[in-house]
Amino acid sequence: MPDTIRLADILVWASPLVGVAAVLWAWRITAQGREREREAIRLSEEAHTIKNDFVAMVSHELRTPLTSIAGFAQTLVESWRDLSEEEVDEFLNIINKQAIYLGDLVEDVLVIPRLEANRLRLDPELFDLGDLIEDVAQMVFPNGGRKQSLVSLPDGVRVYADRRRVQQIVRNLLENARKYGGDQIMIEGFVVGDQYTVVISDNGPGIADEAALKVFENFEQLSKGDAREATGIGLGLPIARRLARFMGGDVWYERRFPTGARFCYSLPLRRPVTGGEPESVLESIGVVEMPV
């Protein structure tokens, strides 16, 4: 029939449209590929910049204490007979403090990849958190220093966590208060449900709202550059939060009115009991790996 539309006619008529559609589809795929390539290049450049910044910051932080240790050690080696007993004690004390700082810095750097890979090994136990905080506060705020800490914690409160990692959390939070807070640091503790919450408050200038959103990001500092007064590589708060969450707790920031900053962290009071396991095993636990 002459009026019958044949399949061949339809194909002949539609073939230009099919060709155009194929070209558009190919162009779209190519454009998407180019966009993905640009994004991959951008991410690679960003990662390279972060790596270089990290190496530069770590190098800067290592250089100062190493220079101090080398200088005072050389003075003691060459002139110890000419120094008074008080001077020798002072130099040794400086060397010891700088060595402790180096150890803490290395500890923070080493824990980062383990946290990122969720492969940090923990040794949880029940221990008195108040005693640990008192010890760390004494190291960060020694007697006679310009800044002082006031610890107000109830006696006998025990938490279930890795003592070494909790010490790392407390050290980083108190170091942050020492760098950026005022001259008075208050450390208080409260039992909230099955968690023990520690609040570290200071009477300093506080943190601007826009900066408060970034304080737990890697490499963030309230002052940056070679001229910054505070030392550190900008990882103390991120490490503290990740360690706390790794052990079933948390770290967060609150504004203190009318001025100042308040950092809080919580930890479990007891070992989670699963599968009918009695809590009497609390005192006889071994090395375990806890999930985030």
Secondary structure as GFF3:
##gff-version 3
##sequence-region A 1 292
A	DSSP	alpha_helix	7	79	.	.	.	ID=ss1
A	DSSP	three_ten_helix	80	82	.	.	.	ID=ss2
A	DSSP	alpha_helix	85	116	.	.	.	ID=ss3
A	DSSP	beta_strand	124	128	.	.	.	ID=ss4
A	DSSP	alpha_helix	129	140	.	.	.	ID=ss5
A	DSSP	beta_strand	148	152	.	.	.	ID=ss6
A	DSSP	beta_strand	158	162	.	.	.	ID=ss7
A	DSSP	alpha_helix	163	180	.	.	.	ID=ss8
A	DSSP	beta_strand	184	192	.	.	.	ID=ss9
A	DSSP	beta_strand	195	202	.	.	.	ID=ss10
A	DSSP	alpha_helix	209	212	.	.	.	ID=ss11
A	DSSP	alpha_helix	236	246	.	.	.	ID=ss12
A	DSSP	beta_strand	250	255	.	.	.	ID=ss13
A	DSSP	beta_strand	261	268	.	.	.	ID=ss14
A	DSSP	three_ten_helix	279	283	.	.	.	ID=ss15
###
